Amino acid sequence: MKKILVLEDESGIRSFIAINLRRAGYEVIEAESGEEALQMLDQNRDTRLALLDVMLPGIDGFEVCRRIRATGSNIGIIMLTARSQEMDKVTGLMTGADDYVTKPFSPAELTARVDALMRRSGGDAPAEDASELVQGPFTLNTRSHTLSKNGQPVKLTQVEYAIMKLFMENPDKPLTREEILDMVWGQDYFGEVKIVDVNIRRLRLKIEDDTAAPTYITTVWGLGYRWQA
């Protein structure tokens, strides 16, 4: 059974989330503080996905996300944000989250986001044959889901890997934001297209020599992005 951590300090909301995820077939571990969440992740190394509330006393959801990514973990991370906290969505994605869900949300929406992220992380997909995409200084291993630049590993989240794979399978082809959204997040994705821009910004920080003048992921004004290597 696929294991999910739910970090939420309000017990009523946490129970609501946990009950619905269990009904959807997931094993749920619960935490009410950032400190407890980090401890439980350390004790449950097979956790596949974490739902992190942003607003917490002590270590907040952003810091939990940063610490998870600092370990090199590529587990799926979804941030839970309030409707009025627009910057929280961007901040959460820039600290390493894969997606966000805005409160209040329906059980169907949350489960759909979790299912989609689980699929992207390879949980329901058959193993691919060993294969590599090599372009310029980059090598993308489609079996191990790893990227290297000039032989040096580049740590990617599952979403960043999916974007890189899409780009490297479509070199020099302009891709619209909507195309990237559909092919990476899925056609049934509930969220906003701006999530594409934030993830591209985060990816550029990892792979570009100069983020102020990107050469690999270039912007096609009024359309989207193009990969050139």
C-alpha positions in Angstrom: 0.0 0.0 0.0 1.3 3.5 -0.9 2.1 5.6 2.2 1.3 9.3 2.5 2.3 11.7 5.3 -0.3 14.3 6.2 1.0 17.4 8.1 -1.8 19.5 9.4 -2.0 21.1 12.9 -5.9 21.3 12.9 -7.0 17.9 14.0 -10.4 18.1 12.2 -8.9 19.0 8.8 -6.2 16.3 9.3 -8.8 13.6 10.1 -10.9 14.7 7.1 -7.9 14.3 4.8 -6.7 11.1 6.3 -10.2 9.4 6.1 -10.6 10.3 2.5 -7.1 9.1 1.5 -7.6 5.8 3.3 -10.9 5.4 1.5 -8.9 5.9 -1.8 -6.6 3.0 -0.8 -3.6 4.9 0.7 -1.8 4.2 4.0 -1.7 7.5 6.0 0.6 8.6 8.7 -0.3 11.9 10.5 1.7 14.7 12.0 0.6 17.9 13.7 3.9 19.8 13.7 6.8 20.2 11.3 9.1 18.6 13.9 6.9 15.6 14.2 6.6 15.3 10.4 10.4 15.3 9.9 10.7 12.6 12.6 8.0 10.4 11.1 9.5 10.7 7.6 12.9 9.6 9.0 11.1 6.6 10.6 9.0 5.8 7.5 11.5 5.9 4.6 9.0 4.2 2.3 6.7 7.3 2.4 5.8 8.1 -1.2 4.1 11.5 -0.8 3.7 14.3 1.7 0.8 16.8 2.1 2.2 19.8 4.0 0.1 22.6 5.5 1.8 26.0 5.0 0.7 27.8 8.2 2.1 26.0 11.2 3.6 27.0 14.5 7.3 26.4 14.8 8.7 24.8 11.7 6.2 25.6 9.0 5.4 23.7 5.8 7.9 25.6 3.7 10.8 24.7 6.0 9.7 21.1 6.1 9.7 21.1 2.3 13.1 22.6 2.2 14.5 20.1 4.6 13.0 17.1 2.7 14.6 18.4 -0.5 17.9 19.1 1.2 18.2 15.4 1.9 18.0 14.6 -1.8 14.6 13.0 -1.4 12.3 13.1 -4.5 9.1 12.1 -2.8 6.0 13.8 -4.0 5.1 17.0 -2.1 1.8 18.8 -2.2 1.4 22.1 -0.2 -1.9 23.0 1.4 -2.5 26.8 1.1 -5.3 29.2 1.9 -7.1 30.9 -0.9 -5.8 34.4 0.0 -2.2 33.3 0.2 -1.2 33.6 -3.5 2.5 34.0 -2.7 2.4 30.9 -0.7 1.7 28.9 -3.8 4.8 30.3 -5.6 7.0 30.0 -2.5 5.9 26.4 -1.9 6.8 25.5 -5.5 10.1 27.3 -5.3 11.1 25.5 -2.1 10.6 22.1 -3.9 6.9 21.3 -3.8 5.4 19.5 -6.8 1.9 20.9 -6.5 -0.4 22.8 -4.2 -4.1 22.5 -3.2 -6.0 25.6 -2.1 -8.3 25.4 0.9 -11.2 24.7 1.0 -10.9 21.7 -1.3 -13.2 18.8 -2.0 -12.2 15.2 -1.3 -12.4 14.5 -5.0 -10.0 17.3 -5.9 -7.4 16.3 -3.3 -7.6 12.6 -4.2 -7.2 13.4 -7.9 -4.1 15.5 -7.2 -2.6 12.8 -5.1 -3.4 10.1 -7.7 -1.8 12.2 -10.4 1.4 12.8 -8.5 1.7 9.2 -7.6 1.4 8.3 -11.3 4.1 10.8 -12.1 6.4 9.3 -9.5 6.2 6.0 -11.3 4.1 4.3 -8.6 1.5 2.9 -11.1 3.7 2.7 -14.2 5.7 -0.3 -15.5 9.5 0.0 -15.4 10.9 1.4 -18.5 13.8 -0.3 -20.4 17.2 1.2 -19.6 17.5 4.2 -21.8 19.2 7.5 -21.9 18.5 10.8 -23.7 21.8 12.6 -24.3 21.7 16.2 -25.6 24.5 18.8 -25.2 26.0 18.5 -21.7 22.8 16.7 -20.4 22.1 12.9 -19.9 18.7 11.9 -18.8 18.3 8.3 -17.6 14.7 7.3 -18.1 15.0 4.2 -16.0 16.5 5.7 -12.9 14.8 9.1 -13.5 18.1 10.9 -13.0 19.8 13.8 -14.8 23.4 14.8 -15.1 25.1 17.8 -16.6 28.7 17.4 -17.7 28.7 14.2 -15.7 27.6 15.8 -12.5 24.2 14.8 -11.0 21.4 17.3 -10.9 18.8 16.7 -8.3 15.3 16.8 -9.7 11.8 16.4 -8.2 9.5 14.1 -10.1 7.8 17.0 -11.8 11.1 18.5 -12.8 12.1 15.2 -14.3 8.9 14.9 -16.2 9.4 18.4 -17.7 13.0 17.6 -18.6 11.9 14.4 -20.3 9.2 16.2 -22.2 11.7 18.9 -23.4 14.4 16.4 -24.4 11.9 14.3 -26.3 10.9 17.4 -28.2 14.1 19.4 -28.9 13.8 22.8 -30.6 10.0 22.4 -30.6 8.0 25.3 -29.1 5.7 24.0 -26.4 2.8 26.0 -25.1 2.1 26.2 -21.3 -1.1 24.3 -21.9 0.7 21.5 -23.7 3.3 21.2 -20.9 0.5 21.3 -18.3 -1.5 18.5 -20.0 1.5 16.3 -20.7 3.2 16.7 -17.3 0.3 17.2 -14.9 -2.4 15.4 -16.9 -5.5 16.6 -18.8 -7.6 16.2 -15.6 -5.4 18.6 -13.6 -7.5 21.0 -11.5 -4.9 23.7 -11.1 -3.7 26.8 -12.8 -1.3 27.1 -15.8 1.0 29.4 -13.7 2.4 26.2 -12.1 4.2 25.6 -15.3 6.1 29.0 -15.1 7.1 28.5 -11.5 8.5 25.0 -12.2 10.4 26.3 -15.2 11.9 29.0 -13.1 13.0 26.4 -10.5 14.4 24.1 -13.2 16.4 26.9 -14.7 18.0 27.5 -11.4 19.3 24.0 -11.5 20.5 23.6 -15.1 21.2 27.0 -16.6 24.7 28.6 -16.5 23.1 32.0 -16.2 19.5 32.2 -15.1 19.3 35.8 -16.2 20.0 34.7 -19.8 18.8 31.1 -20.1 20.1 29.2 -23.1 18.7 25.7 -22.6 15.1 26.5 -21.7 14.2 29.6 -23.7 11.0 31.6 -23.6 8.8 31.7 -26.7 7.0 35.0 -26.0 3.3 34.7 -26.1 3.4 30.9 -26.4 5.5 29.0 -24.0 9.0 27.4 -23.9 11.5 25.7 -26.2 14.4 23.3 -25.3 17.7 23.8 -27.0 20.9 22.0 -26.0 
